[in-house]
Amino acid sequence: MNELVISGQVDPCLSATYSFDEIGHAHQLMHDNQHPYGNMACLVNATEPGRAPK
């Protein structure tokens, strides 16, 4: 996997995160091609971005 990131074939950076309740909105953004450029993630059981569930 590191080789893919180093070669630029995989970009692991997130452009946006959404709460679990916002999954529908995130999907609609992708469907309408209005999502931010890059990868998106939905947080499951996390209280806020950057926090792991306990």
C-alpha positions as CSV (number, residue, x, y, z in Angstrom):
1,M,0.0,0.0,0.0
2,N,2.8,2.4,0.8
3,E,4.2,2.0,-2.7
4,L,0.8,3.1,-4.2
5,V,0.7,6.2,-2.0
6,I,4.3,7.1,-2.8
7,S,3.7,6.6,-6.5
8,G,0.7,8.8,-6.4
9,Q,-1.7,6.1,-7.5
10,V,-3.6,6.3,-4.2
11,D,-4.5,9.5,-2.4
12,P,-5.3,8.7,1.3
13,C,-6.3,12.3,2.2
14,L,-9.9,13.1,3.2
15,S,-11.6,16.2,1.7
16,A,-14.7,15.9,3.9
17,T,-16.1,13.9,6.8
18,Y,-19.8,13.5,7.5
19,S,-21.6,12.2,10.6
20,F,-23.6,8.9,10.3
21,D,-26.8,11.0,10.2
22,E,-25.4,12.8,7.1
23,I,-24.9,9.7,5.0
24,G,-27.9,10.5,2.8
25,H,-26.6,14.0,2.2
26,A,-23.1,12.7,1.3
27,H,-24.6,10.3,-1.2
28,Q,-26.8,13.0,-2.7
29,L,-23.7,15.2,-3.1
30,M,-21.9,12.4,-5.0
31,H,-25.0,11.7,-7.1
32,D,-25.2,15.4,-8.1
33,N,-21.5,15.6,-8.6
34,Q,-21.3,18.4,-6.0
35,H,-19.0,16.6,-3.5
36,P,-15.6,18.1,-2.7
37,Y,-12.7,16.8,-4.8
38,G,-11.1,13.9,-3.0
39,N,-12.1,11.2,-0.6
40,M,-15.0,11.4,1.8
41,A,-15.8,9.4,4.9
42,C,-18.8,9.0,7.2
43,L,-18.0,8.7,10.9
44,V,-19.6,5.8,12.6
45,N,-19.6,5.8,16.4
46,A,-17.2,8.7,16.5
47,T,-18.2,11.7,18.6
48,E,-16.3,14.1,16.3
49,P,-13.8,14.0,13.5
50,G,-10.4,12.7,14.8
51,R,-11.9,10.8,17.7
52,A,-12.1,7.1,17.8
53,P,-15.1,5.4,19.5
54,K,-14.6,4.3,23.0
